[in-house]
């Protein structure tokens, strides 16, 4: 069994002082563990505060919520993968549904970001997922696998094998609706089969996370579902004690 991954996407929450206070409270509940991976994705302006708060906890990793695909240049308001890596990030979210549906990020742009992350030595966590209309039309697998291929098609199979995938059904993000463990498992299985084709391998080392209204009440059941290797959590990761209880599931 793969070591479970617990990723906290804070989105646009927790200013630097709040982030520092959060980490102090979280670390009081979560001692060093070797049997699971924990990754935080704070907003860009709070990233340095979290780096400072975790200086004595190298077991906890950090990522950024977004990058631009160029390494440097006149791109006001953007951050590159190289800057993120130099600042202490090891991971980056790519293709999150909010980037796709609020900011208009295309599948082609997601692929460029995966390539940029790979060049800089960041591990991309590639988010894929369908809308409610697509799910009701029976298009879930078609949509998810198309997004997956577009994101990983810009890098070699070896580099694709170093990515992490997160299935986040759009209809379940921030809505209180959650895919059942069986729903999640079925889509994760389809993703795994497609990854084996992409990687030309009979075995699969790429973790596949589930995200979408995960909370303390459903985390254990989702983690127990076949093919689910971890959780990518938004709102429920904003409370230190609550997030600690999920990470300790």
N, C-alpha and C positions, 0 to 999 in steps of 0.2 A: 504494500500500500504506500502511495506517495505521501510524503510529509504534508499535512494540510497547510494551506496558505490562507491567511486572514488579511485582507486588504481594506483599509479604511479610506474612503474618498470623502474628504471634508467639503468638497465643492467650495462655494464662496461663504465659508463660515470660519470662525475663530481667528480674530486679530492676533498679533504677536503675543500680547500679554495673556490673552485667553488661551492661546496654544501652549504657552509655558505652564500655566496653571493646570490645564488638562493633562499634560504629560506628567506633571508631578503627582496628580491624583491617580492616573492610570498606572504608573510604575509602582505605586504603593500597593496595588492589587495584583500586578503581574510581575512576578520574579522571572529570572532568567530560565528559559526553557530551551531544550535542544530538539524537541519533538514536533515543533510547528514553526512556521515562518509568519512574521507579522510585518506588514508594510503600511506606512502612513503616506497619504497624498494630501498634504496641506495646501492651502492657497499660496501662490507664489510669494506674496509679501510676508507670509508667516513662516516660510521655509527655513530661514536662518534661525528663527527662534526655536524651532523644533530640532534643528541640528544641534544647537547648544544644549537643549534639554536632554538629548540622547547621547551626549559625549561619553558617558560611562556605560552605555548599553549598545555595544556593537552588534548584539544579536537582533536588534530591531532595525529594519531597513526603511529607506525613504524613497519616494518617487515624486514626480511632478505630474500635474493634471493635463498638461498640454505642452507641445513644442511646435516650432515652425520647422519646415523641412530644409531651409538653407542653414549653412553652418555659421554665417555671420552676414552683416550687411545692413542696409538702410530699411529696416522693417520695424518701424515704431510700434511699441507695445508688445512685441513678440519676444520669446526666449528660445534660444537654440538648444539642441541636444548637447552640444559641447559645453555650453554655459551651465546647463543643468547638471551634467556629469561633474564639472569642476566645482560645483557648489555642494556636492555630496549626494546627489541622486543616483540611484542604481536602476530605477524603473521609470516608466512613463506610460500613462494611459493614452491609448490611441483609439479613435473612433467611438468614443462614448456617445450614447444616444443624444445627450444634450448638445454635444458638439455637432452632431449630424443634423438634428432637427431644429435647434435654436439658432445655431451659427452657420448652418448650411454647408458643413464640411462634407465633401463628396468622398466616394469610395476611392477615387484616384488620389485625392489628397491624403487619405488615411494610409495608402500605400507609400506615398512619399515620406510620410512621417515615420513609418516603420523602417524604411531604408535609412533615414537620417539617424534614428535611434541606434540602429545596428552599427553604423559608421562610428558613432561616438562611444560605443560600449555600453549603452543603456539596454535594458531588457524591456521590450514593449509588451504591455498587457493590452491585447487587441480585443476590443469590445464589439460584440455582434448581437443582433436581436431584431425581432420583428415587431411591427405595430399591431394593435388589436385588429384593425381591418385586414391586415395581411394574414394574421392568424386565423381569423374567421373565414377567410377565403382559401384556407388550406395551403398557404404559401410559406409557412414558417421555414421549412427545410431549404426551400429554394432561395429565400432571402438571406438566411443566415450563412449558407455555404457560399453564396455569391460574395457577400461581404468578406468572408474569410479568405477566399481566393484572391480578391482584389488587394487585401491588406498584405498578404504574404507573397504575392506574386512579384514583388519588387526586390526580393532578396533570395539568396541561394537556399537550397533545401537545408543545408547545414545551419545557416542563420535562422531560418524559419523554425528549426528544431529547438532553438534557444528562447523562443517566444513563450508567452503565457496567453491563453485565450479566456475571455470572460463572456459567458452567455448572459445577456441582460435583456429579457423581453421588455420592449418599450412600454407596453401596457401595464407592467408591474413595477415601474420605477416611480417611487414617490406617490403611488396611488393607494397603497394598502393592500392591493391585490398581489398575490404571489403565485407563481407556478407551483403546482404540487410537486412533491419529490419525484413522482413518476413522470410528469411533464418535463421537468428539468433533466432527468436521467435520459429520456428518449432523445432530446435535442443534443445533449452531451455525447450520446452514442453516435449520432449522425456526424457531429463535429469530429469526433475521434476517428471515424472511418475515413472522412475526407482528409484529415491530417496524415493518416497513414499513406494515402495516395500521394499527397503533396511531398511527403518526406521519403516516399518509396521505401517504407519500412513496415515490417510486420508487427513491430512493437512500438509503443508510444510513450515517450517520456515527457511530452508537453502537458503541463497541468491545465485543466479546464475548470474554471471557477464559475459559480452561479452568483448572480446579483439581481436584485429587484425586490424591494420591501422585505429584506431579511431583518429579523428581529430576534430577541431572546427566546420568543415562543416557538419559532420555527427553525432556528439555526441547526439544532441537533438532527432533526428529521431530514433537512436538506443535505447536511454533511454525510448522513448515513446512506443516501441514495447512491446507487451504482453510477460510476463515471463522474461523480462530483468530487473534485479534488480540493475545494476550498470555496471561500466566499468573498465577494467584493461588495462592501456595505457602504451605504450613504448615510441616511439620517440616523440610523441606530448606532453609528460610530461616533456621534457628536457628544455623547455622554460618557464620561470616563469609566464610571463603574459599570454601566451597561455594556460598553464595548469590551471591558475586561471579562465580563461574564460570557460574552459570545466567544471571545478568543480562547477562553478556558473550556469551551464546550467539548 
